[in-house]
């Protein structure tokens, strides 16, 4: 049981903290700034971690992340006209 929890928390924390890097180049101007961006990445990390655990593969999580990135969601947030 403890190993399952740590198996979720360590990768989720790493995934979330890794998302501070883009914030040094294009800081989020939304309420909470980089911290809210990293917190949302942590929530996605928990979601994708559960998918990887249940499916036994990171394939679906990688596909989902790539599709989210290719959707341009991040670009719309950072380069929105004022």
C-alpha positions in Angstrom: 0.0 0.0 0.0 2.7 2.5 1.0 4.7 1.6 -2.2 1.6 2.3 -4.3 1.2 5.8 -2.7 4.9 6.6 -3.2 4.7 5.3 -6.7 2.1 8.0 -7.4 3.6 10.8 -5.3 7.3 10.8 -6.5 6.5 10.8 -10.2 3.7 13.4 -9.7 6.0 15.7 -7.8 8.7 15.4 -10.4 6.2 16.0 -13.2 4.8 19.0 -11.5 8.2 20.5 -10.6 9.4 20.0 -14.1 6.7 22.4 -15.2 8.4 25.3 -13.4 11.0 25.4 -16.3 8.6 26.9 -18.9 7.5 29.4 -16.4 11.0 30.9 -16.3 10.6 31.8 -20.0 6.9 32.5 -20.3 5.5 33.3 -16.8 1.8 32.8 -16.4 -0.1 36.0 -15.9 -3.1 34.2 -14.4 -4.0 34.4 -10.7 -1.4 32.3 -8.8 1.2 32.6 -11.6 3.7 29.7 -11.8 2.4 28.1 -8.7 -1.1 27.6 -10.0 0.4 26.3 -13.3 2.5 23.8 -11.4 -0.4 22.8 -9.2 -2.5 22.0 -12.3 0.4 20.0 -13.7 0.4 18.1 -10.4 -3.3 17.3 -10.8 -2.7 16.1 -14.4 0.2 14.0 -13.0 -2.1 12.3 -10.5 -4.6 11.6 -13.2 -2.1 10.2 -15.7 -0.4 8.3 -12.9 -3.6 6.5 -12.2 -4.1 5.7 -15.9 -0.6 4.3 -16.1 -1.1 2.2 -13.0 -4.4 0.8 -14.1 -3.3 0.1 -17.7 0.3 -1.1 -16.8 1.7 1.2 -19.4 2.6 4.9 -19.9 1.5 4.7 -23.5 -1.9 6.2 -23.0 -0.5 8.9 -20.8 2.1 9.9 -23.3 -0.5 10.0 -26.1 -2.8 12.1 -24.0 0.0 14.6 -23.0 1.1 14.9 -26.7 -2.5 15.6 -27.8 -2.9 18.1 -25.1 0.3 19.9 -26.1 -0.5 19.7 -29.8 -3.9 21.2 -29.2 -2.2 24.5 -28.6 -3.7 25.0 -25.2 -0.5 26.3 -23.7 0.1 28.6 -26.6 -3.4 30.0 -26.3 -2.8 30.7 -22.6 0.6 32.4 -23.1 0.1 34.3 -26.3 -3.5 35.5 -25.9 -4.2 38.9 -27.3 -4.9 41.5 -24.6 
